[in-house]
């Protein structure tokens, strides 16, 4: 069996709005001495995708709605951030002091609509507060990067865009996929036999999230400055995938109201 290897890319600069991520990744691959092969996967932190796409917001420009003001008072959070969370969400699922869980416009459940304060710095007055929204269409962002990297290398690649999410009933954040291209979201093992000849009936592997979690462990969460990880050796064949295949339909959710 081919080993699965994960290698952090070196010398990724601080990303700014308008930067050409594909060119930056090609340069970093060269500096890391990686020559792309068919089947390779690049896992990219959503933060640098969002920055390149101009998804930073200066809180000084945000005017909270009445609903945002009411929620902010209830849960003791900045009303400007609450306003952005509401704009980025389909609905509020749960709240408690200091916490707001929503269904993001992209379809998944997460805290704060994925809006991030950490490792975010804007231009201009250093006293201004900036936050970062998720990419508007992470699948499209992944497809564009895959196309450009594939055209540059001549290889069939996969791209994952990942973020860190908490999980119901468990502590700690883990890396999860929010956008993908050329990589299966799910691998369907139903009908396969296990070691003892038992035919699997319900097993579907969330391979994109498994890769995201592995890559996130390599990236780190603080000042490591390694927002891209190269993966080689995935045992499953690449195919076109999308975020949608990872999202459980509400009709199948045993915990929804």
Order of alpha helices (4+ residues) and beta strands (2+ residues): beta-alpha-beta-alpha-beta-alpha-alpha-beta-beta-beta-beta-alpha-beta-beta-beta-beta-alpha-beta
